[in-house]
């Protein structure tokens, strides 16, 4: 069972991290929200919130909404608009232990700015391939 | 005086402008990665950041004794990391999220900090082109000057 939280503890959660690996999204919305690409994982069976007093959702587009902590600003979750409760992508930085992770793909790479690149050789997918 | 660049949060509520020092950096510390889902990629303002719209939406969180993190309370966009005034930075220093800027041409990724905070399963290419500092290196930069 994995646990995770924002910086201040106003949002905490748990669940079973899938072994799929970390997806890295380079789209403009992820980068504007997070200063750079967003690195996220999936949880088998979804996320269970154990403390939610700080959780706020922002609908950033027709296809996604973003959960963040309104007290400390930590990015927590990304969700499709009609997803079941807890069926969210989870920011890997919020996990208490993610030392054993691995990247498995990069997506929306046509939006990646030229000034950075990652050293791994996992698949790079455009938005129409993701 | 460097060119002043404009920046905005995801929803456009908060707008800012700042003259920037050259060089873009990435911080790999666990706090930055918990805050923004990956390393914090930022540019340094010369002096203060000017908020030109949406100041009422800006929230801050004191993440340590020496800094606070500002974000938009409406959309969750990280805005800047503000080092509080100190001997080294009498006015403090504003370290601003790089991706907020409308014009990112000319940004050159030339330094990384808290590289020992990187969990080890990701890395940026071109490490040899950058100044890379550990946590100890960064704290040494800010250590009180020895009495002469």
Interface residues (C-beta under 8 A of the other chain):
Chain A: X5 X6 X7 X8 X22 X24 X28 X29 X30 X31 X32 X33 X34 X35 X36 X37 X38 X39 X40 X56 X58 X60 X66 X68 X69 X70 X71 X72 X73 X74 X75 X91 X92 X93 X94 X98 X99 X100 X101 X102 X103 X113 X115 X116 X117 X118 X119 X120
Chain B: X9 X10 X11 X24 X26 X30 X31 X32 X33 X34 X35 X36 X37 X38 X39 X40 X41 X42 X59 X61 X63 X69 X70 X71 X73 X74 X75 X76 X77 X78 X97 X98 X99 X100 X104 X107 X108 X109 X119 X120 X121 X122 X123 X124 X125 X126 X127
